[in-house]
Structures are given as structure tokens and as C-alpha cells.
Amino acid sequence: MRVIITGGASGIGLATAKLLTAEPWGGRAQLLLVGRNVAALDTAAAELRELGADVITEVADLSDEDAPARVVRRAESAFGGLDGLVSNAGMIKVGPLSSLTVADYELVFSVNTRATFLLAQAAYPLLRASKGSIVATSSLASEMPTPPLGMYSASKAALVMMIQQMAVEWGADGIRCNCVSPGSTLTPMTANVYANAAERAKRERAIALHRIAQPEETAQAIAFLLGPRASFISGVNLMVDGGASLMFMTLTGAGSAHDV
């Protein structure tokens, strides 16, 4: 299986690459890992090669509008085609909407939303030829307003709708397009937050399963949606949140007999 994985050097992206390497889909996994950190990409690629994958890397800043097309050209040149796109790279800009700038808006949307559009657009001919699949990593925040991450939430909500548009427009070409929306997950981007025991405990109480997810748990959902076991699933936004999106009534103390 020939797959591009952005944000592939760590966290959910690397966990997904490991799963795809182990999947018995016929033939050796051919993976293009995309990221900004050369050393991290090299380390991830070496680890995956030991597991049996055919791995190449591409250093790219996906806020650059020319980068996605370059990434896809690299995959086509190396693999002769493409079966899947995992658009996983993302960024967070913390701050209330009242203080965020136009530059903040442009940066967050360029990485979290526009990069997926440009990657998918560039990959479209290859995915049409292979009847391939796109999976984008959104967030629980795409459906839940999340101060002080208002710009992040908006960009992820836009990402979900864009993927659903692709599912409708490209379905006749045999291309499936889906999202996964993780909840609280322990990744390099969140490690500092969860290092605080009190903050971690507070967040765990807001999750039905009462624990923080590991990257591998979201990767399992990505690998499923990307591959043949999800052959008739397109246009979904799969919540991988441990039940956090169900917890409003519990956390507010509502739901007793006098509330209904």
C-alpha cells in the first residue's frame, strides 16, 4: 500500500505508519513520511524500515502553499502511484478570538484546512487511478467549541466539511474520504499538558473511559478507514474520544429525576 502520511514523524502519524507496515494488504508498505523536523523523520524512517516498510521522507512546511503538490510529486516519483493519503499534520494557536490576528487565522487554517485540500487536489488523479482513500485527522474540537482554541476549532470544523464535500464529489471516482476526530490524546504536542498531574486528572474525569488516549488508538481508526475493511464507508467523522462528547449532562450534574 502506497501512502503519504503528514505529521508522520511522531504521535498519531508515526503510530499509523507502524500499523500500516504491519497490515497484511498484499505487498510491502510504501510510505512517504512528511514533517518539518529532519532528525525526527530520519529516526522514524529507520524504525519503520526495521519493521519492514519501504520508507522515504520529505521535509515540508505545509503552511507553504507549494509544499503539498511537491509532496505528492515525490510519492508518485518514488512509488509510481498512490493508494492512500493520511493528512494528519496540524497546529494549535492558543488565545481568545478577541486577541487573535489575521496572521494567526491564516497560519492555523493554512495548516489545518488548506494543506489537506491542496494535498487531496494534487493526489486526486493518483487516487482516482487506484480507487484510493483519504483520511484526515480532525478533532473533537471540530464539534465542540473549545476556548481558548477558537481558531483551531473553526479550522477543524472546516476540515470535516471539506472532507465530506470530497466524499460527495469524488465518490463516483471510487475515492473514499473520511475524518477521525481524536479527543484527549498523549502526543508530543500535548505531553507538557499531561505532565501536570492535576490537569491530567481533571481531563480524565471529563472522559467516559476516564483516561487519556494513546496515539495507537487513533491510528487504529485511521488504518481501518484507510483500508479495505472500510470499503463502503465514506464521508464520516469518526469520534475517537473515549466518550468525551457524551459527558455534558454528567459533568454538569444534570440528569436527575427533577431535570427530566
N, C-alpha and C positions, 0 to 999 in steps of 0.2 A: 504494500500500500504506500503510495507516494503522497506525503502530507507536509504542508507548511504549518509550523506552529510558532506564532509570535508570542513573545514573553516566554520563550522556551527554555531559558537557562536555569530557571528555578521555580519553586512553588507549583502551582497548578499546571503550568505549561510543561515543566520537566516531568511531573508525575504522569501527565498524559502521554508524553513521549515514551516513557518506560512501559506503560500499558500497551501502547500500540506496537512496541517492539515484541511484546510477549503474545500478542493476539495471533491466533492461527488462521490468518486470512489468505493464506497462499502466497508464499514468497517472503523474502526478507523485507522488513520495513525500511523504506527510504524516506528519511526525514530531513527537512530543512528547518533548523532552529534559528529564530530571529531574535535579536536583542541588542542592547546598547553596550553591554559590558563584555569586552573581548575575553578576559580571563574566565569569567563565569561561563561563557559559551564554550570555550575550549574544554573546561572541566566537565561540563555536561555532556559534550560530544564524546569525550574519551570514555565516560561512564557508560554511555549508550552503546558505543562500539563494542565494549566488553560484553554487553548483553546480546549482541548480535545484530544491531541495527546498522544500516548504511546511512551515515550522518554527515551532512555538511552544515556550515553555519554562515550567517550573513549578519554583519553589524549594520544596524539601521536605526535611525531615529524616525519613528512613524509619525511624528508631527510634521515631518518634511513631506510635502505632497507628492514628491517624485519617488519617495522610497518604496511605496507598495508595488508599483509596477516593476521596479528593479528587482524586488524580492521574487516576484512571480517569474520574471525572465530567468533568474538564477535557477529556480526549481525546474523550469522547462528545459533549460540547457543541460542540467545535471541528470534529470530523471526521464526526459522525453515526454513528459505529461504530468498530470496531477489528478489524484483521486480525492483529496480532502484538504480543506483549509480550516485550521483552528485559529481563530482570531481572538487571542487571549490577552494580549498586551493592554494595559490600562494604566491610568494615573489618577491620583486624588489631589484636589486643591481644597484645602480646609479654609473655611471662612464664611461669614454670613453673606447672603446675597447683597445686602446693602453696602458692603465694602469691596466686593469683587470687581475687577476691572474688565474691560473689553479684552485685554490681552489674556487674562485668566480664562475667560469664556472661550476664546479662540484656541488656546492651548488644550484645555480639557476636551473640548469637542473634536479637535483635530486628532487626538489620540484615541479617545473612547468611542467615537462615532465615525468620523470621516475616514480613518485608516481602514476600518472594516469595509466601508463602501468601496474605497479605491482598490483594496486587495481583491475583493469579490469581483469587481468590474474587470480588473486585469486577468483574473483567473477564470472568468466566465467561459471563454472558448475552450479551455482545457477541461473544465468540469463538465461542460456540455458533451464533450467527446467521450468522457469516461463515465457519464451519469454519476457524477461525484456528489460530494456533500460539504456543506459549510456548517460549522458550529462556532458561535460567538459567545464569549464569556461576558454576561451582563452582571447583574447584582440584585439582591433583594431590594436594594435602594431604588431599582427601576420601578417598583410598585409602591414603595413606602417612602414618603418624604423623610429625609434624614439630616436634620440640622446637626452640625454646620457643613454638610456636604451637598448643599443645594445644587451646585453646578454639576457635581458628579452624578447625583440622582437624575438630573434632567438629561445628561448625556447618555446615561444607561437606558433611560426610558426611550429616548430617540433610537438607540441601537436596537432595542427589541422590535419597535415598529418597522424599522428599516429591514431587519431580517424577515419579518412577516411579509413585507412587500416583495422581497426577493423570492420568498416561498411561493407567492401567488404568481409573480411574473415569470419565474424560471422553472416552475413545476412542470410545464409542458416539455421542457428540455431534459427532464429527468434529474434535475438538481434539487436535492433536499436542503433546506435551510432552517436551522434551529438555534435556540439560545439555551444556555444554562444560567441560572441566577443563584450563585452561592450566597449563603448567609455568612455568619462569622466564621472565618477560616484562618488557621495559623499558617501564614506565609511570611516571607521576608519583609513584605510591605506592612504587615500587622504585628510583627514579632515584638516591637517595642511596646505596643499597647498591652499585649497579653502577658508581658513580663511583669506587669503590675498586678499582684495577686488580687487586690480588692477590685480592680477594674475587670479582671477576667471573671471573677466570681459573679459580679453584677451582670455581665453579659451572658454568662451561662444560665443564670436564673431566667433570662428572657427567652430562652430556647426550650422548646418542649422536651428535647432529649437531654437538656441540662449539661451540655458540653460543647466545646468549640470543635469545629470540623478540622480534619486533616486534608491536605491538598489532594491526596489519593482518592478521597470520597467524591470530590467534584470531578476529578479525572475519570472516574468510573462512568459518570453520567455523560461526559464528553465522548468517551470512547464508544459508549453504547449508541448515542445519537449519530456519531460519525459513520458507524459501520453497518453491515448488512442486517443485523438484528433489529434495526430501526427502519427497515426498508419502506414502511408505509407511514412514517412519522415525519411531518414537515410543518413548519410554522409554529412550533410550540416554544414556550418559555418555561423550561423545567426548573422549578424551585428546588434547590439543594440546600435547604436552610434548617434542617433538623426540626421543622415545625414552628420556627420563629414567627412566621407570618400568621399563625393561628392564635397567638398568645395575648391579643389585646384585652379580651374580657378577663382573662386570668390575672394579668398584671395590674389591671385597674380595680380588681376586686369585685367586678360586676358579675352577674350571672346567678345571684341568689334568688330565692323564690319571689321576693318583693320587687325584683328587677324585671320580671317577665310577666 
